[in-house]
Amino acid sequence: MEIVSDSPVVERPVMFQTWRDLTFLHWRYPAPAVQALLPPGLTVEEPSGAAWVGLVPFEMAGIRAPFVPAVPWLSRFPETNVRTYVRGPDGRAGIWFFSLDAARLAPVVVGRRAYALPYVWSRMSVEIDGPTHVYRCRRHRDRDRRCDATVHVGQPISAPSDLEHFLTARHRLYSVWRDGTLVAADAEHGPWPLRRAEVGALDQNLVEAAGLPTPTGEPLAHASAGVLVRVSGWSRVSKGTVRC
């Protein structure tokens, strides 16, 4: 079965990126616990009557602006985000990031100041040994905050389920600008080459650092070799001026 992408077309990207060697770890959460952490204007989505929170470690690579080559050291680094899935006041589905840990200080500063995203500078690594992916993360300012994960990547998924599509086929992200305006950006990329995955070991508290209860049970795990991405600039959401 051919997997068809529902990605928007970003005609004027402000940034190009490659997301590589990703692991998606997801837990069910009571929707009120997640909704309480969202800004006004965003509504948590509840497939099958529950919200979902994702922990996604991966490697960022090839970051560059249009017409500018990527700087090898600066444009490649590990990243881990904690996120959930929302609807904006414009009715469009997207992602809300609770945190984005990154291993390069410059992208952290740019991400916080220029894009109003909750980036955190961390000591991180990604090690790939065949089907085994090992991720490490320790925050510089709070070394108790961590994510150490070992994941074993399995067979390809030729036809993602509705839930797998819901959790991974996300092409819009929301943020709140400094003046309280709700903004959104689009990320154009092809279909994820998804694989099944199994968690070998997991020691993390980045989800709790976001203000969420400790996740319970084994996470739903998937992996992907990655995609090439074209990112748009921010745009004001039509109905979305919020106060923080």
N, C-alpha and C positions, 0 to 999 in steps of 0.2 A: 504494500500500500504506500503510495506517495504521500509524504507529509507536506501539507500546504501551509505556507506562512501567512499570518494575518498581520504582518508588520506594516506600519505606515511607511510611506515614502518620504524620506527627508531630503528635500531638493537642495537645501542650503545648509549643509552640516557645519557646525562650528568646531567639531572635533571628530577624529577618527580613533577607534580603539579596537583592540582584539582581546576578548575574554577567553582565557585558556584554562584547561584542566580544572573544570569546576566540579564541585560537589554541592548538591542541593539537599539539605536536611530540613525536614518540616515536621512540626507538631501541631495537633489540634489545640485550640484554646477557646474558652468561653468568650463569646463576642463582647460582652460588656467589659471584660478585663482589657481587651485590646482597644476598644472604642474610647475608653477613658484616657488613653495616651495619645489620641489623635487630635489635631487642631480642628476647630470648627470648620465645617465645609466638606470634610472627608467622612465617608461612612465605610466601616469595615465590611467586607464581603463575607458571606457565610454559606459556602456550598455545603450541602448536607447538614445544615444547621449548626455549623461551627466555623469560627475564624481559624486562620492558619498563620503561623509565624515561621519564617524561614531563616536558617543560618547557612550562609553561602560563602565558603572559602574558595579562592581561585587565584589565578595569576593574571594581572593586567599587563598588556604588552602593546607596543606599537602606538602609543599615544602621540598624537600630533594634531596640529591645526592644519587647515587647508593650505596647500602650497608650501608647507614647511616639512622637512624631513624629521623623522623621529630621532631623538637623542637616545642612543642605546641604553645607557645606565639610568637616565632619568625616566625613560618612558616604559620601563619594565619593572614590576614589583608585585609582591603578593598583596592581596586584599581580602577582607572578610566582611560581609555585611549581614546585619540583622534587619529583617524587613517583614512587612505584612501587605495585604492586598485590599485595595480600597476602590470605592467609586467617588469621583469628584462631583462637585455641584453641577458640572457640565454633563454629567451622566456617563463619563468615560472611565473605563477601568484602568488601574495603574498600581504603582508601588509606592508605599511610604517607607522610608528608611529610618529606623531607630538609631542606627550607627553604621559607620563605614570605617573599619580599621585599615590603614595602609602603611606600608613599610618605607615610604619616601616622604620626607618632611615637606618638600616643595609642593607636591600635589595635595597634601593635607591642607596647607595654608591656602592654596588656590581654591580648593574645593569648599573650604569654609567661608572664605571672603568673597569669592567671585560667584559661587553657586549656592551659597547658604545651605550646604549639606553638612550633616554632623560627622565630619571626618575626625578620626583620632589617629595620632601617630603611634605606631607600635613596632616592636621587633618581631619579624615574621619570616617564615620560610615555607616553601613548597617543594617537596621531594617526590619524584615520580620514579617508581621501580616496577616496571611492567604494569600489572593491574592494581598495584598497591600505591595509593596516594597518601602522603603524610603531610599534614598541615600543622604549623606551629604559630602561635600568636601570643605576645605579652605586651600589654600597654606600657609605654615608657613612664607615664606619670602615676600609674596605678598598677603595679606589677601583679597584684592579686587578680586582676581582670585578664582572662586568658581564654584561648581556644586551642586545644590540642586534639587532633582528630586523625585517626587512621581509617582509611576507607578502601575496600576491595571492590574494584569495578568489574561488573559482570557483562551479561549479554546485551546486545543492542535491542532497543524497543522500536519496532517497525511501525506500530500504530499506538501512539499514546492514548491513554484513557482520557475521559473528560476532566478528571481531577488532575492528572499529570499535565494536561494542556493548561488548565487553570493556573497551576503553580509555577509554570515555567515560561509560557508564551505571554510575556508581559513586555510592552513596548512603550510604556509611558511612566514617568516618575513625577511625583509632586513634591513641592517644597514650599516653605513660607519665607517670603522675602523679609528683609529687615523692617520694612514699613508695615508689615502685617498682611501683605498681599499674597494670596495663594497663586502659585505659578506652576507651570508644567512644562516638561520637555519630552520629546519623543526620541526613541532609539530604534533605528532601522537595522534589522539583521534577518538573516535567513532562519529556517527552522532549526531548532536545536537537534543535534545528533545525540539523542538521549540513550543512556544505558542504565540498566539496573545496577544497584550498588548495595553493599552491605557494610555496616559500621563495625570495624574491628575493635576500636577503642575511641572513647570520647570523654574529654574532660574540659568542660567549658562553663563559663558564667557570664558570657557576653549578653545572653538573652536576659538574665536577671539584672544586669547593669542597665538595661533599657527600662527597667521598672516593671517587668513582667514577672509573674510567678515562675518558679522553677518548672521547666517542662517535665512531663511525666511520660513514661513508656518509651519504647524505641522509636526513633524518628523514621519517617518515610524517607528513604534515601534514593537519590538518582545521581548520575554523573554525566558529564559531557566533555568532549574534547574542546568545544568552544565554537565561537562565531566571530566574524568580523562585524563591526558596529559603526554606524554613522549616527552621531548625536546632534540634535537640533539645539538651538538656543532656547532660552526660557520665553514663555509667553504667558500673559495674564489669563487666568481662568475666568471665563465670562461672568460667572456669578460669584466669584470667590475673593472677597476681601475679608480677612479674618483677623482677629486680635489675639495675640499670644500673651 
